[in-house]
Amino acid sequence: MNIRNKKLPFPAKFQQFNITNPYQVHEGLVHAESKPDIHTIVIDSLTFLMDMCELQFILDDRITDTMKGWAEYQKFFKKLMQEHVAKSTKNIIFTAHVQSILNETDMVLEKKVPIKGALKANGVEAYFSTIVSARTITVNKLTNFKNPLLTVTPEEETLGFKYVYQTQLTKETVNERIRASMGMWTQQETFIDNNAQFLMDRLHKYYV
């Protein structure tokens, strides 16, 4: 489900749906449950989806009761996660943007997915058991993390960097909200190719 309504930066044969109303995501997840041929749903992105909620529920000029709008904003997200996602039999992947936000209590910069209203207290990440971070890492740094899920191509060697998924925390990223179940990844697998199929394969192997 494409919230940004932008073309993907790579050729793809899977079904794509442009979302113009937040509740179309709820409807799409319900519809997918009746389709045995659908096994994975990608929502790109949760950040843009909640921006759409804010625009339609709160910032729209026709809205006269913003308090009611913020209640609808919170209700939409909780219903999405607790009813549709939690009960789904499909693989569901959310992409999201992160911000560096100052934690004034500990005086450190934390990276987390921004969200507004009452949902901000617990954070988006509280609803997920597996969170990886997409990042750019120098090829030199990756030499310490060789594993079967990490392949550096000749082009990446020339460029000197590679796009990867970070699967668990390091001392440099201790204030990020990367998370996984205990033992899901080895230390060598801290960085893997940014291939969502690798994530799905490992999740299925771990939980089945």
C-alpha positions in Angstrom: 0.0 0.0 0.0 1.6 3.2 -1.2 0.7 6.2 1.0 3.2 8.6 -0.7 1.6 7.9 -4.2 5.0 7.9 -5.7 6.5 5.4 -8.2 8.7 2.7 -6.7 12.4 3.2 -7.4 12.7 -0.3 -8.8 10.7 -2.5 -11.2 8.0 -4.6 -9.3 5.4 -7.0 -10.4 3.4 -7.1 -7.2 0.1 -5.4 -6.7 0.3 -1.8 -5.7 -2.5 0.4 -4.2 -2.4 4.1 -3.8 -4.0 5.3 -0.5 -6.0 8.5 -0.4 -8.0 7.9 2.8 -6.4 6.3 5.9 -9.2 3.9 6.4 -8.5 2.3 3.1 -5.6 0.6 4.9 -8.0 -1.0 7.3 -10.2 -2.1 4.4 -7.1 -3.4 2.5 -6.0 -5.6 5.4 -9.5 -7.0 5.8 -9.7 -7.7 2.1 -6.3 -9.4 2.1 -7.5 -12.0 4.7 -9.9 -13.3 2.1 -7.2 -13.8 -0.5 -5.1 -16.9 -0.1 -2.7 -15.8 -2.8 -1.7 -12.7 -0.8 1.0 -13.5 1.7 2.8 -10.2 2.4 1.6 -6.6 2.7 4.0 -3.6 2.8 2.7 -0.3 4.0 4.9 2.5 2.8 5.0 4.4 5.0 3.5 4.6 8.5 4.9 8.1 8.8 3.0 9.3 5.7 -0.1 7.4 6.9 -0.2 9.2 10.2 0.5 12.5 8.4 -2.6 11.8 6.3 -4.6 11.1 9.4 -3.5 14.5 10.9 -4.4 16.3 7.7 -7.9 14.7 7.3 -8.9 14.4 11.0 -7.4 17.6 12.5 -6.0 20.1 10.0 -8.9 20.0 7.4 -10.6 23.5 7.3 -13.9 21.8 7.8 -12.9 20.4 11.2 -14.4 22.4 14.0 -13.6 20.1 16.9 -9.8 19.4 16.9 -10.1 17.5 20.3 -12.4 15.0 18.6 -10.0 14.9 15.7 -7.0 13.9 17.9 -9.2 11.2 19.5 -9.9 9.9 16.0 -6.2 10.0 15.2 -5.4 7.8 18.2 -8.3 5.5 17.6 -7.3 4.9 14.0 -3.8 3.9 14.9 -4.8 1.6 17.8 -7.5 -0.1 15.8 -5.0 -0.6 12.9 -2.5 -2.2 15.2 -4.6 -4.1 17.8 -7.4 -5.3 15.5 -6.2 -5.5 11.9 -2.4 -6.1 12.3 -2.5 -8.3 15.4 -5.2 -10.6 14.0 -3.8 -10.8 10.5 -2.5 -14.1 9.1 -0.3 -12.3 6.6 3.2 -11.0 6.8 3.0 -7.2 7.3 5.9 -4.8 6.9 5.7 -1.1 7.8 8.3 1.3 6.6 8.7 4.5 8.6 11.0 7.6 8.9 12.9 8.4 12.0 13.8 11.6 13.7 16.6 12.4 16.2 14.8 13.7 19.3 16.5 15.1 22.4 15.7 13.1 25.6 15.9 16.0 28.1 16.0 13.6 31.1 19.1 11.7 30.0 20.4 14.5 27.7 20.9 12.1 24.7 19.6 12.1 21.2 17.2 9.3 20.5 16.2 8.1 17.1 12.6 7.1 16.9 9.5 7.2 14.6 7.7 10.5 15.2 4.1 10.4 16.1 1.8 13.0 17.7 -0.9 13.3 20.3 -1.3 10.8 23.2 0.4 8.1 21.1 3.7 9.9 21.6 4.1 8.7 25.2 4.5 5.0 24.3 5.8 5.5 20.8 5.1 3.6 17.6 7.8 1.0 18.3 6.0 -0.3 21.3 3.6 -2.2 19.0 6.4 -4.1 17.2 8.5 -7.0 18.3 11.0 -6.8 15.4 12.4 -3.4 14.2 15.4 -3.0 11.8 17.0 0.2 10.7 17.8 0.9 7.1 21.2 2.7 6.9 24.3 3.3 4.8 27.5 1.7 6.2 31.0 1.9 4.8 32.3 -1.2 3.2 35.4 -1.1 5.6 33.2 -1.3 8.6 31.3 -4.3 7.2 34.4 -6.4 7.0 33.9 -7.2 10.7 30.4 -8.6 10.1 30.8 -11.1 7.4 27.8 -13.5 7.2 25.8 -15.3 4.5 23.1 -12.6 4.5 25.6 -9.8 3.7 27.0 -9.6 0.2 29.2 -6.7 -1.0 29.1 -6.3 -4.7 31.9 -4.9 -6.9 29.9 -1.8 -7.4 29.6 -1.3 -3.7 33.3 -1.9 -3.2 34.0 0.9 -5.7 31.5 3.3 -4.0 32.9 2.5 -0.6 29.5 2.1 1.1 26.5 -0.3 1.1 22.8 0.1 2.0 22.0 -2.5 4.8 19.5 -3.4 7.5 20.9 -3.2 11.0 19.2 -6.0 13.0 20.4 -5.2 16.5 22.0 -2.5 18.6 25.6 -1.5 18.7 27.4 0.8 21.1 27.0 3.6 18.5 23.3 3.1 18.2 22.3 2.3 21.7 19.7 5.2 21.7 17.8 3.8 18.7 14.8 1.6 18.9 16.1 -1.4 16.9 14.7 -4.6 18.4 14.4 -8.3 17.9 13.6 -11.4 20.0 16.5 -13.0 21.9 18.7 -15.1 19.7 17.1 -14.2 16.4 20.3 -12.7 15.0 24.0 -13.5 15.7 26.5 -10.7 16.4 27.9 -11.3 12.9 24.4 -10.7 11.5 24.2 -7.2 12.9 24.2 -5.9 9.3 22.6 -7.8 6.5 21.6 -6.9 2.9 18.6 -4.6 2.7 16.5 -7.5 1.4 13.1 -7.8 3.1 12.9 -11.5 2.1 15.9 -12.2 4.4 13.9 -10.7 7.2 10.8 -12.8 6.4 12.8 -16.0 6.1 14.4 -15.4 9.5 11.2 -14.5 11.2 9.5 -17.7 9.9 12.4 -19.8 10.9 12.5 -18.3 14.4 8.8 -18.5 15.2 7.7 -21.7 13.4 
